[in-house]
Amino acid sequence: MVFVSLDELLPAAEETGEHHTVIYSLIAGMAVMAVTLLVL
């Protein structure tokens, strides 16, 4: 899933100039998943 996100979303984000937002969102999503796994 991480590969698909990086492979598909980053090139599309660079075309629009929003690559920082995508990277921050990806990191935030990974953090949410990690916290969810720790809580459960």
C-alpha positions as CSV (number, residue, x, y, z in Angstrom):
1,M,0.0,0.0,0.0
2,V,2.9,2.4,0.8
3,F,4.4,1.6,-2.6
4,V,1.2,2.3,-4.4
5,S,0.8,5.6,-2.6
6,L,4.4,6.7,-3.4
7,D,4.3,5.4,-6.9
8,E,1.0,7.0,-7.9
9,L,0.5,10.0,-5.7
10,L,3.9,11.6,-5.7
11,P,4.3,12.0,-9.4
12,A,0.8,13.4,-9.7
13,A,1.5,15.8,-6.8
14,E,4.7,17.1,-8.4
15,E,2.8,18.0,-11.5
16,T,0.5,20.2,-9.5
17,G,3.2,21.5,-7.1
18,E,1.6,20.0,-4.0
19,H,4.2,17.4,-3.2
20,H,4.9,18.7,0.4
21,T,1.2,18.3,1.3
22,V,1.2,14.7,0.0
23,I,4.3,13.8,1.9
24,Y,3.0,15.3,5.1
25,S,-0.4,13.5,4.7
26,L,1.4,10.2,4.0
27,I,3.4,10.6,7.2
28,A,0.4,11.6,9.2
29,G,-1.6,8.6,7.9
30,M,1.3,6.2,8.8
31,A,1.3,7.8,12.3
32,V,-2.4,7.3,12.7
33,M,-2.1,3.7,11.7
34,A,0.8,3.1,14.1
35,V,-1.2,4.7,17.0
36,T,-4.2,2.6,16.1
37,L,-2.2,-0.6,16.2
38,L,-0.7,0.3,19.6
39,V,-4.1,1.1,21.1
40,L,-5.7,-2.1,19.8
